[in-house]
């Protein structure tokens, strides 16, 4: 296993060349997208892309920005409108966090998404990755941006591991050692590392034969060993509390803005206790509102 990073050029140069030819044509990468929506479009796309495949995000992103093209426009929306527009994107608490962030941007930053990473971290629902992604991809500042895909590329190409370990600040420090000094080039490298992890250096079936880092990859050089790295498996959706929550939200979205009787919500759900948990957790999270024997989206 390689203990020190390879020369930065051995990673950055082939990866940047590959990205120039192989990058997917995604809306948030187009100049016209940034001209129209700027940092706000980047922020919305990053919220939606958390734990959600790109192909599901694109139509929702376009509809969202058509309805709320600025933070102040979203800040003026009701919670019910926001949850309803989020539709089936999953993890609907993200919609509430994005709404709160829009209010905070409007009130604290005059409706302009801040550029400073610390200011971005002060907004609801924004962590290390999203703050740096906005600063880099919207404002072209130089910061390491590390998501799950990037971590996998670093683990294999640099550290010789089959899978990354648990996320830590060390990931940012390692990425920092590889970043070009030029801010524009560093933004390309950040995007390229994520793209490689998403399309080539995938978790289950990496396509090493077409990887631009093949010749210098520490994991390949070692014979692609199973290094025993912890692999966190996502819990099954079928039969989960998350499935029950989603089913309740669909009923409430279809009925909005009206309320529905509580006893008419999933009366045949196979696990009554899970049904109750789903309803109670949605109310606790602010995604639903109960009034006596009625339930609705928040008003």
N, C-alpha and C positions, 0 to 999 in steps of 0.2 A: 504494500500500500504506500502510495506516495505521500510523504509527510510535509512537503513544501510545495506551493503552487508552481506550475511551470512558468516559463517566461510569459509575460502578459501577451506579447505579440503572437505567441504560438496559439493562443486561444482567440484573441480579439480579431485578428486579421482574417483568418479563414471563416470565422463565424459571421463577420460583417459582410464579407463577399457573398457567402451563402444566402444571408438574409436579403440582400439586394435582389437576388434572383427568385427566392423561394417564399418570401413573405406572403401570407394570405391577404387578399383585398378585403379589409374590414372597414366598416364605416368610420370608426374613430381614428383610423390611420390616414384618412383622406384630407388634403389641405382644405377643401371646401367645408368639411365638417368643422374644423377648427375655426375657420373664418366665420361660420354662422353661430356656433355654440361655445367656442373657446374652452376655458377651463371647466365651465359648468358641464359641458357635454362629456368631458373626460371623467369628471367626478361621478356623474350619473352612470356612465358605462362601467366604471370600476365597482360601484355598488352592485350593479346587476350581475356582473361577471363573477362575484363571489359564490363559489360552489354551484355555478350554473353554466351549462355548455354554451359556447358562443352562438350556435345556430338557434338556440331558444331565445337568446338575449336580443338579437338584432331587430326583429319586428317590434318587440316591446320597447326597446330604446327609441326607435323612430317614432312610435306612437306617443311615448312619454314626452319627448322633447318637442313634438308638434303641439302638445297640449300645454306644457310648461317649459318654455324655451329659456327661462332665466330662474335663478334662485328665488327672486321676489315673486314670480308667478306661482311657483310651487308653495311658497310660504303662505300665500293667500288661500290655498286650497284647504278643504276640510279633511280631517283624518279619514272619513268614510270614502271620499273621492280618491284619496291616495291608495288606500288598501284595495279598492275596487279596480283601479287602473293597474295595480301590480299584478292582478289576475293570478295566473298559475306559475309565476316565476319561482315560487318556493321560498322558504325562510322569510315569511312576510314581515318579520320584525325589521328587516332591512329597509322596507318602505317607510316605517315609522322613523327610523334613524335618519334616513335621507330627508324626510320632511322636517325633522328637527334641525338637521344641519342647514337646510335652506332657510329656516327661520333665523338661525344664529348668524348665517352669512348676511342676511338682510339687515339684521339689527346691529351686528358688531362690525361688519365690513362693508357697509353701504351697498350690499347686493353684489359684491365682487368676490369670487372665490379667492381666498388668500394664496399667496405664493410661498410664504415662509412655512417650512415643515412644522415648526412648533405651533404656529397658528392653526395649521390644518389639523394637527393632532388634538387641538382643543375643541374640535367640532364633534358632534355626536356621531357615533358609528365609524369613526375613522381611526385606523391603527397605523403601524409603521409602514406596511406595504402601500396602503391607499394614499397616505400623505406623500410619500416619496414618488409614487406613480404620477400624481397630479403635478408635483413640482417638476418632474422630469419630462413627462410627455405633453403637458400643457404649457409649461413655462421654459422648457429646455435648460433647466438647471442641472448641475452635476451632482448626482447622488446615486448610491447603489440601490437598485430596486430588486427585491427578492421575493418571488412567490413560490408555490410548490414546484412548478416546472423548473424554475431556475435552480432551486435547491437540488433537484435531481441531476441536472446537468453538472453542477459543481461537484456533487458527491461522486459521480462516475468519472468525469473527465479529469478532475483535479485530485480527488482524494482516493480514487480507486475503490469506492464502495458501490455495492449493487443498488442500494436505496439510501436516501438521506436519513439521518437520525431525527430526533425531535428538533423543531425550530428553535433557534437561539440567536443571540446577537453575533455569534461567530460567523453566521451566514453573511451578514452585512459586511463584517470585517474582511472576509475572504473575497467577496465580490468587489469591495473597494480596492483590493490589491490588483485586480484585473482591469479596472476601469481606465479607459484612455483619459488623458488630461483634458482634452478638448470636450466641452460640454455637449456639443452636437454629436460627436463620435460616441461619447459615453451613453447618450440616449439611445443611439442605434444599437449599441452593444447590449444594453439592458433589454430592449425589445427583442433582439435576436436570441438571447439566452432563453427568454420565456417561450419564444416561438419554437425553438429547437426542442425544448422539453415537451411542448404541447403536441408537436407533429412528428418528431423523429425519435427523440430520446424518451419515449413513453414508459410508463411504469411497468406494464406487463409484457409488452412485445417491442422492445427497442429495435429500430431499423438501423443497426450499426453500419450496415454495408453502404448506406447513402449519407452517413453523418459526415459533416465537414471537419469534425474533430477526431475522426477515426484514427489517424496516424499517431496522434499524441495523447489519446485517451488512456488514462492510467488503469481504468477498469478493464478495457479491452486488452491492453498489454499484459495484464495479469491473468488473462484467460477467462474473463467475465465470471469470476467466482461468486458464489452465494456467500456474501460476507456476514450473513446473519443479522443484518440491520433490521430494526423493528419496522414492520409494515402495518400501519394502522388501517384496518378494514372499515369501510363505511357500513354502518348498521343497515340491515335490510329495510326497505321502505314498506313492503307489503306487510300489513298487520301491525305497523308501528304507530306510536302516538302521533308521529308527524303526518302519517296518512290520515288519521282521524281528524287532526286539526285542519288539514287541507280540505277534507270533505265538508266539515262544518263551515269553513270560510266560503266554499263554493255556494252553499245554500244561502248564506247571508249576502254574498255579492249578487246572486240572482234575484234576491228579494229587495235589495236596496232601491230606494231609501226606506222602505217599509220594514217593520219588525216582523218576526215570525214567532209563533208559540214555541217555547222551549221543548215541549213534549213532541213537537213535530220534527225536531232536528235529529236525524239518524235514529229513529225509534227501533229499527231492526239491526243496528250495529251489533256484531257478534259478541263484543265484550262491553257490557254496560258500564263497567268501571272505567274502561279506557275512554268511552264516550264522555263520561262526566269529567274525566281529567282533561280531555281535549277542550271542552267548553270552558272549564274553569281556568285553564292556562291561557286561553285566548283573551278572556276577560282580564286576567291578571297582567297580561302583556299589553293591554290597551288596544287590542285588535278587534275586540267585540265589546258590546255594552248590554248589560241585563237590566231590565226594568220589570220587576215583579216576575210574571210568568212569560215575559217576552224577551227576545234577544235580537240584536241588530248590529250592523257595523257601527263604529263610533260616530256620533253626530258632530 
